[in-house]
Amino acid sequence: MSFRGKALGLLVAVSTLSGYELTVDSSSRQLYQGEPLRLVYRFAHAASDKGIDFRFAAPELAHFQVLQSHAEERHEAGADIWEKSYVIAPMQGGELSTGRAAMNVAERTYTQDAWGQWMPSVAWQQHLFEPVTLFANPVPGGVQAVGAFALQAVVDRNVTDSGQPVRLTLSLSGCGNLETAEPLRMAIAGVSVFEEGHTQNAAWEEGCYSNELNRTFALVGEQDFTIPSVSFRSFDPATQRIVTASSLPIPVHVRAAAEPRVKKKNMKEETMTIWSLAAGGVAGFVLGVALTLFAVRRRSKEERVRFDSLRTALVALFGYLDDPDAKKSAEALERHLYEGADAPDPKGIATLLGRLKQGKRKAD
């Protein structure tokens, strides 16, 4: 086992008698709480060795925030290399350990049976990565993130109509950790603000965790307004200072809504309109009277065959007992009135009496 230190880094190498090589590469030994670092676990073995299956047991990474992870394989200088990289950030100060990781390897072995025959078999061997110990310094209070960032505000237009939206994009970019940062907010007096969404892109590039966060808003106002400056405070580990990134205020001009045009009518059109309305009113009145008279007439005809009670209907049916339908209806009414049977349909009886009064009888 050998340890080789690097500037702002640590390389732990483990060589075993089996020909496997395990290394852990850390981008920093000492950093600040919330500051990203990169861990790379590397496992190399000869292509012709006895390993037939490999399974990685990940480290615990307790007290660390995992920002990204990625695994890849490649063939290099006659060896197969497997790497697992993490971008992590300590969530508390003090001395912290990544925890132990391991590579479990299934190797071909041979055992001799009772008859002296050598039989192939598989045995699992565990090869350990040494844990990495780091020290995280605390950061001052009142900061929103750890890193150095720039803040920019961009709008899709500076002039708009009343009630039409202006889209504002706040872009925060730089080197550091934005995962724990509070979302950027926007509030303007007299303006309706609607959050439309956000995007974030991050990657480890040249020793830096490059981060970009975009948040979009729709702003709707009835009169001119100014988008205020937005500020973002962070702790820069490189300068060990609190830095503030700010956007510039942006004025927006809102054009007043156009008044609807009203077309003026000439006297001839107004006169024709008045006469048209009058004629329509008279026609409607006449039609209403005609419909009313027709309805009254229909009611008067219906009242001639409508009876106020079933007893009255029974008396009326007694005058037409020579008609089989009248006799049957009279018997049904008697059963209902005196024996408690179900009542016959009053509309059917009224229709029957109307037919009988017109002299339309059926013979037995």
C-alpha positions as CSV (number, residue, x, y, z in Angstrom):
1,M,0.0,0.0,0.0
2,S,1.4,3.4,-0.9
3,F,0.2,7.0,-0.4
4,R,1.1,9.8,-2.7
5,G,0.1,13.4,-1.9
6,K,-0.7,16.0,-4.6
7,A,-1.2,19.7,-4.4
8,L,-4.9,20.2,-3.3
9,G,-5.4,16.5,-3.8
10,L,-4.8,13.0,-2.5
11,L,-4.1,9.8,-4.3
12,V,-4.4,6.5,-2.4
13,A,-3.0,3.4,-4.2
14,V,-3.4,-0.2,-3.1
15,S,-1.6,-3.0,-4.9
16,T,-2.4,-6.6,-4.1
17,L,-0.6,-9.8,-4.8
18,S,-3.5,-10.8,-7.1
19,G,-2.5,-8.2,-9.6
20,Y,-5.5,-5.8,-9.0
21,E,-4.8,-2.1,-8.4
22,L,-7.3,0.0,-6.4
23,T,-6.9,3.8,-6.2
24,V,-8.9,6.7,-4.7
25,D,-8.3,10.2,-6.1
26,S,-9.7,13.2,-4.2
27,S,-9.5,16.7,-5.6
28,S,-8.9,18.2,-2.2
29,R,-8.0,17.3,1.4
30,Q,-9.1,20.5,3.0
31,L,-12.1,22.6,1.9
32,Y,-15.1,24.5,3.2
33,Q,-18.5,23.3,4.2
34,G,-20.7,23.1,1.1
35,E,-17.7,23.4,-1.3
36,P,-17.7,20.7,-4.0
37,L,-14.9,18.2,-4.5
38,R,-14.4,15.2,-6.8
39,L,-13.7,11.6,-5.7
40,V,-12.6,9.0,-8.2
41,Y,-12.5,5.3,-7.4
42,R,-10.4,3.4,-9.9
43,F,-10.0,-0.4,-10.3
44,A,-7.5,-1.8,-12.8
45,H,-6.8,-5.4,-13.6
46,A,-5.1,-7.4,-16.4
47,A,-7.4,-8.6,-19.1
48,S,-6.0,-12.2,-18.7
49,D,-6.4,-12.5,-14.9
50,K,-8.6,-14.8,-13.0
51,G,-11.5,-12.3,-12.5
52,I,-14.7,-13.1,-14.2
53,D,-17.2,-10.8,-12.5
54,F,-16.7,-7.5,-10.6
55,R,-19.2,-5.7,-8.3
56,F,-18.5,-2.3,-6.6
57,A,-19.7,-1.6,-3.1
58,A,-20.2,2.2,-2.8
59,P,-18.8,4.2,0.1
60,E,-21.3,5.5,2.7
61,L,-20.4,9.1,2.2
62,A,-22.1,10.0,5.4
63,H,-22.3,13.8,6.1
64,F,-21.7,14.5,2.4
65,Q,-24.1,15.8,-0.2
66,V,-23.8,13.8,-3.4
67,L,-24.2,16.2,-6.3
68,Q,-23.3,13.9,-9.2
69,S,-22.0,10.4,-9.9
70,H,-20.7,8.7,-13.0
71,A,-19.2,5.3,-13.9
72,E,-17.2,4.3,-17.0
73,E,-14.9,1.5,-18.3
74,R,-12.0,1.6,-20.7
75,H,-9.0,-0.5,-21.9
76,E,-5.6,1.1,-21.4
77,A,-2.1,-0.3,-21.7
78,G,-3.2,-3.9,-21.6
79,A,-5.4,-3.4,-18.6
80,D,-9.1,-3.1,-18.1
81,I,-9.9,0.0,-16.0
82,W,-13.2,0.7,-14.2
83,E,-13.8,4.2,-12.6
84,K,-16.6,5.5,-10.4
85,S,-16.5,9.3,-9.9
86,Y,-18.5,11.4,-7.4
87,V,-19.0,15.1,-7.0
88,I,-19.7,15.7,-3.3
89,A,-19.9,18.5,-0.8
90,P,-19.5,18.3,3.0
91,M,-22.7,19.2,4.9
92,Q,-20.9,20.0,8.2
93,G,-17.6,21.2,9.4
94,G,-14.7,19.3,11.0
95,E,-12.9,16.1,10.1
96,L,-15.0,13.8,7.9
97,S,-14.5,10.4,6.4
98,T,-15.9,9.1,3.1
99,G,-16.2,5.6,4.5
100,R,-14.9,2.4,3.1
101,A,-15.6,1.2,-0.4
102,A,-14.8,-2.2,-1.9
103,M,-14.6,-4.1,-5.2
104,N,-15.9,-7.7,-5.0
105,V,-14.3,-9.9,-7.5
106,A,-15.4,-13.4,-8.6
107,E,-12.3,-15.5,-9.4
108,R,-11.9,-18.8,-11.2
109,T,-10.5,-21.5,-8.9
110,Y,-10.1,-25.2,-9.0
111,T,-10.8,-27.8,-6.3
112,Q,-9.9,-31.5,-6.2
113,D,-12.7,-33.9,-5.7
114,A,-12.7,-37.3,-3.9
115,W,-11.5,-39.0,-7.1
116,G,-8.6,-36.6,-7.6
117,Q,-10.2,-34.7,-10.4
118,W,-9.7,-30.9,-10.5
119,M,-13.1,-29.2,-10.8
120,P,-13.5,-25.5,-11.7
121,S,-15.4,-23.2,-9.3
122,V,-16.0,-19.6,-8.4
123,A,-14.9,-17.8,-5.2
124,W,-15.7,-14.2,-4.3
125,Q,-12.8,-12.1,-3.0
126,Q,-13.3,-8.6,-1.5
127,H,-10.7,-5.9,-2.2
128,L,-11.0,-2.7,-0.1
129,F,-10.5,0.9,-1.0
130,E,-9.0,2.9,1.8
131,P,-11.4,5.6,3.2
132,V,-10.4,9.2,2.5
133,T,-10.3,11.6,5.4
134,L,-11.0,15.3,4.8
135,F,-11.3,18.5,6.9
136,A,-14.2,20.9,6.2
137,N,-13.9,24.5,7.5
138,P,-17.1,26.3,8.5
139,V,-18.4,29.2,6.3
140,P,-19.7,32.6,7.6
141,G,-23.4,33.0,8.1
142,G,-25.7,35.0,5.8
143,V,-24.5,33.4,2.6
144,Q,-26.7,31.7,0.1
145,A,-24.1,29.3,-1.5
146,V,-20.3,28.4,-1.6
147,G,-18.5,29.5,-4.7
148,A,-18.0,32.5,-7.0
149,F,-21.0,33.5,-9.3
150,A,-22.2,36.1,-11.7
151,L,-25.9,37.2,-11.9
152,Q,-27.5,38.5,-15.0
153,A,-31.1,39.7,-15.8
154,V,-32.4,39.5,-19.4
155,V,-35.8,40.4,-20.8
156,D,-37.3,39.5,-24.1
157,R,-38.6,43.1,-24.7
158,N,-38.4,46.5,-23.1
159,V,-41.6,47.8,-24.6
160,T,-45.0,46.0,-24.3
161,D,-48.7,46.7,-24.4
162,S,-50.9,46.9,-21.4
163,G,-51.8,43.4,-20.1
164,Q,-49.1,41.7,-22.3
165,P,-46.3,39.8,-20.5
166,V,-42.6,40.6,-20.4
167,R,-40.4,37.5,-19.9
168,L,-37.5,37.9,-17.5
169,T,-34.7,35.4,-17.1
170,L,-32.4,35.5,-14.1
171,S,-29.1,33.6,-14.9
172,L,-26.8,32.6,-12.1
173,S,-23.5,31.0,-13.2
174,G,-20.1,30.3,-11.9
175,C,-18.0,27.8,-10.0
176,G,-19.5,26.3,-6.9
177,N,-22.5,24.6,-5.3
178,L,-26.0,25.9,-6.0
179,E,-27.9,22.9,-4.8
180,T,-28.6,24.3,-1.3
181,A,-29.2,27.9,-2.5
182,E,-32.6,29.6,-2.0
183,P,-34.5,30.1,-5.3
184,L,-34.2,33.5,-6.9
185,R,-37.3,35.6,-6.3
186,M,-38.9,38.6,-8.0
187,A,-41.5,41.0,-6.7
188,I,-42.5,44.4,-8.3
189,A,-45.2,46.7,-6.8
190,G,-48.2,47.0,-9.1
191,V,-47.0,44.2,-11.4
192,S,-48.3,40.6,-11.5
193,V,-45.3,38.1,-11.4
194,F,-45.7,34.5,-12.6
195,E,-42.9,32.0,-12.3
196,E,-42.7,29.9,-15.5
197,G,-39.9,27.5,-14.6
198,H,-36.2,26.9,-14.2
199,T,-33.3,25.0,-15.7
200,Q,-29.9,23.9,-14.2
201,N,-26.7,22.5,-15.7
202,A,-23.7,21.4,-13.8
203,A,-20.5,19.5,-14.5
204,W,-17.0,19.0,-13.2
205,E,-14.7,20.8,-15.5
206,E,-10.9,21.5,-15.0
207,G,-11.0,21.3,-11.2
208,C,-14.2,23.3,-10.9
209,Y,-17.8,22.4,-10.4
210,S,-19.3,24.6,-13.1
211,N,-22.9,25.5,-12.4
212,E,-25.6,27.5,-14.2
213,L,-29.1,28.2,-13.0
214,N,-31.8,30.0,-15.0
215,R,-35.1,31.0,-13.6
216,T,-37.8,32.6,-15.8
217,F,-40.7,34.9,-14.9
218,A,-43.6,36.5,-16.7
219,L,-44.3,40.1,-15.7
220,V,-47.7,41.7,-16.5
221,G,-48.2,45.4,-15.7
222,E,-50.7,48.2,-16.7
223,Q,-48.2,51.0,-16.6
224,D,-44.5,51.6,-16.8
225,F,-42.4,49.8,-14.3
226,T,-38.7,49.0,-13.4
227,I,-37.4,45.5,-12.8
228,P,-35.3,45.9,-9.6
229,S,-31.7,44.7,-9.1
230,V,-31.4,41.2,-7.7
231,S,-28.5,40.3,-5.4
232,F,-26.9,36.9,-4.5
233,R,-24.4,36.5,-1.6
234,S,-21.9,33.6,-1.6
235,F,-18.7,32.6,0.1
236,D,-15.8,32.4,-2.4
237,P,-13.2,29.7,-1.1
238,A,-10.5,31.1,-3.4
239,T,-10.5,34.6,-1.9
240,Q,-12.0,33.4,1.5
241,R,-14.5,36.3,1.3
242,I,-18.2,36.9,1.0
243,V,-19.0,38.2,-2.4
244,T,-22.2,39.7,-3.8
245,A,-23.4,39.3,-7.4
246,S,-26.0,41.7,-8.6
247,S,-28.1,42.3,-11.7
248,L,-28.8,45.7,-13.3
249,P,-32.3,47.3,-13.0
250,I,-34.3,47.2,-16.3
251,P,-36.9,49.8,-17.1
252,V,-40.0,48.6,-19.1
253,H,-42.4,50.9,-21.0
254,V,-46.1,49.8,-21.1
255,R,-48.2,51.3,-23.8
256,A,-51.8,52.2,-22.8
257,A,-54.6,50.0,-24.2
258,A,-56.3,51.5,-27.3
259,E,-59.9,52.7,-26.8
260,P,-62.5,50.9,-28.8
261,R,-63.8,52.8,-31.8
262,V,-67.5,53.5,-32.0
263,K,-69.0,53.9,-35.5
264,K,-71.4,56.8,-35.7
265,K,-74.7,56.2,-37.5
266,N,-76.4,58.8,-39.7
267,M,-79.9,60.1,-39.2
268,K,-81.3,57.8,-41.9
269,E,-79.9,54.7,-40.3
270,E,-81.2,55.8,-36.9
271,T,-84.7,56.5,-38.3
272,M,-84.8,53.1,-40.0
273,T,-83.7,51.4,-36.8
274,I,-86.5,53.1,-34.8
275,W,-89.1,52.1,-37.3
276,S,-87.7,48.6,-37.4
277,L,-87.9,48.3,-33.7
278,A,-91.5,49.7,-33.6
279,A,-92.6,47.3,-36.3
280,G,-91.0,44.4,-34.6
281,G,-92.7,45.3,-31.3
282,V,-96.2,45.5,-33.0
283,A,-95.7,42.2,-34.7
284,G,-94.6,40.6,-31.5
285,F,-97.6,42.0,-29.7
286,V,-100.0,40.7,-32.3
287,L,-98.4,37.2,-32.3
288,G,-98.5,37.1,-28.5
289,V,-102.3,37.9,-28.5
290,A,-102.9,35.2,-31.2
291,L,-101.0,32.6,-29.3
292,T,-102.8,33.5,-26.1
293,L,-106.3,33.2,-27.7
294,F,-105.3,29.9,-29.2
295,A,-104.1,28.6,-25.9
296,V,-107.4,29.8,-24.2
297,R,-109.4,28.1,-26.9
298,R,-107.4,24.8,-26.4
299,R,-107.9,25.0,-22.7
300,S,-111.7,25.5,-23.1
301,K,-111.9,22.4,-25.3
302,E,-109.8,20.4,-22.8
303,E,-112.0,21.5,-19.9
304,R,-115.0,20.0,-21.6
305,V,-113.6,16.5,-21.1
306,R,-111.7,17.1,-17.8
307,F,-113.2,16.1,-14.5
308,D,-112.5,17.4,-11.1
309,S,-112.7,14.0,-9.4
310,L,-112.8,10.3,-10.3
311,R,-116.3,10.0,-8.8
312,T,-117.6,12.5,-11.3
313,A,-115.9,10.5,-14.1
314,L,-117.5,7.3,-12.8
315,V,-121.0,8.9,-13.0
316,A,-120.3,10.0,-16.5
317,L,-119.2,6.6,-17.6
318,F,-122.5,5.0,-16.3
319,G,-124.2,6.7,-19.3
320,Y,-122.1,4.7,-21.8
321,L,-122.0,1.2,-20.3
322,D,-123.0,-0.2,-23.7
323,D,-119.5,0.7,-24.8
324,P,-117.0,-2.0,-23.8
325,D,-114.2,0.5,-23.0
326,A,-116.5,2.5,-20.9
327,K,-117.7,-0.5,-19.0
328,K,-114.2,-1.7,-18.4
329,S,-113.1,1.8,-17.1
330,A,-116.1,2.1,-14.9
331,E,-115.3,-1.3,-13.2
332,A,-111.7,-0.2,-12.7
333,L,-112.9,3.0,-11.1
334,E,-115.2,1.2,-8.8
335,R,-112.4,-1.2,-7.6
336,H,-110.2,1.8,-6.9
337,L,-112.9,3.8,-5.0
338,Y,-114.4,1.0,-3.0
339,E,-111.9,-1.8,-2.9
340,G,-108.5,0.1,-2.7
341,A,-107.2,-1.1,-6.1
342,D,-104.7,1.0,-8.1
343,A,-106.2,4.1,-9.8
344,P,-106.6,4.0,-13.6
345,D,-104.9,6.6,-15.7
346,P,-107.0,9.8,-15.5
347,K,-105.8,11.0,-18.9
348,G,-107.0,7.7,-20.5
349,I,-110.4,8.2,-18.9
350,A,-110.6,11.8,-20.1
351,T,-109.7,10.7,-23.6
352,L,-112.4,8.0,-23.5
353,L,-115.1,10.3,-22.4
354,G,-114.1,12.8,-25.1
355,R,-114.6,10.1,-27.7
356,L,-117.9,9.0,-26.2
357,K,-119.3,12.6,-26.1
358,Q,-118.6,12.8,-29.8
359,G,-120.8,9.8,-30.4
360,K,-118.0,7.4,-31.2
361,R,-119.0,4.2,-29.5
362,K,-117.9,0.7,-29.8
363,A,-120.4,-2.2,-30.1
364,D,-120.1,-5.2,-27.8
